[in-house]
Amino acid sequence: MTRGMAKQKDVLKKIVALKRQGAEQRLLILQTEAERIEVAIRQMRAGLAAMDNTAAGFDALRLAEQNGHVRKVISDISAAQAALALKQLEVSEAREALKRAFHSENRLGEITAKG
């Protein structure tokens, strides 16, 4: 193998490694965002459950309903669930991109080992 070819393979290895690192970072960011949305949904549900608690008293619940707070929380939960579904799709796509990057890295390693 000539020196130029070896240099090209080294550059290719670096590019593939950078792509893998980028895919790993993107996946981690998306997973963190999905977890944040899940926590927000749990908190909103807990708040809604607290409003539904009979110990809060009928008057407090009636006032909350009159002000539309309960409907808003339910709407916020629905919106967060929709955002979570989209984020989970992004996470799935990022996992696939990472798999492809790992595959490319493995194939490059196999080709380099043969050559």
TORKELO-991049 format. One line per 3 residues: number of its first residue (from 1); for each residue x, y, z of C-alpha. Coordinates in steps of 0.02 Angstrom, whole numbers, plus 50000, padded with zeros to 5 digits. Example, Ala and Ser with C-alpha at 12.3 -4.5 7.8 and 13.67 -1.06 7.14 Angstrom:
<nodes>
1> 50615 49775 50390  50684 49947 50357
</nodes>
This chain:
<nodes>
1> 50000 50000 50000  50068 50169 49956  50091 50307 50081
4> 49954 50410 49997  49827 50269 50011  49870 50244 50194
7> 49846 50429 50225  49676 50424 50136  49621 50278 50243
10> 49674 50370 50402  49574 50522 50348  49424 50412 50307
13> 49437 50328 50478  49436 50499 50563  49285 50556 50463
16> 49188 50398 50504  49237 50413 50688  49178 50594 50691
19> 49013 50543 50611  48991 50408 50744  49030 50532 50883
22> 48906 50655 50811  48772 50520 50801  48808 50469 50982
25> 48794 50650 51041  48632 50679 50945  48556 50521 51018
28> 48604 50572 51194  48531 50747 51172  48368 50679 51102
31> 48353 50549 51240  48381 50685 51370  48247 50794 51289
34> 48125 50646 51286  48158 50612 51470  48128 50796 51510
37> 47959 50789 51422  47914 50628 51514  47955 50710 51681
40> 47849 50862 51636  47703 50748 51591  47718 50656 51758
43> 47723 50822 51850  47570 50888 51759  47475 50727 51794
46> 47523 50737 51977  47462 50916 51983  47300 50865 51900
49> 47278 50722 52023  47308 50843 52167  47170 50956 52097
52> 47056 50805 52090  47092 50764 52272  46932 50783 52370
55> 47032 50852 52517  47061 51008 52411  46879 51048 52433
58> 46738 51072 52312  46754 51261 52309  46936 51256 52257
61> 46898 51131 52119  46749 51233 52059  46856 51391 52050
64> 46993 51299 51958  46867 51233 51832  46788 51405 51811
67> 46956 51478 51770  46989 51341 51644  47141 51280 51737
70> 47094 51097 51730  47058 51106 51544  47223 51196 51517
73> 47322 51064 51613  47236 50925 51515  47274 51018 51353
76> 47455 51042 51408  47470 50856 51446  47400 50813 51274
79> 47522 50933 51190  47667 50862 51290  47617 50684 51242
82> 47615 50735 51058  47787 50817 51079  47850 50659 51165
85> 47788 50550 51021  47882 50659 50897  48038 50659 51007
88> 48031 50469 51021  48025 50460 50831  48179 50571 50823
91> 48265 50458 50952  48224 50306 50846  48295 50390 50690
94> 48451 50442 50787  48476 50261 50845  48467 50204 50665
97> 48593 50336 50613  48709 50278 50752  48690 50096 50696
100> 48737 50148 50519  48889 50243 50585  48945 50091 50686
103> 48919 49981 50532  49023 50100 50426  49159 50101 50557
106> 49160 49911 50565  49163 49893 50376  49304 50017 50362
109> 49400 49918 50494  49373 49758 50396  49429 49838 50233
112> 49582 49915 50315  49629 49748 50394  49620 49661 50225
115> 49716 49794 50131
</nodes>
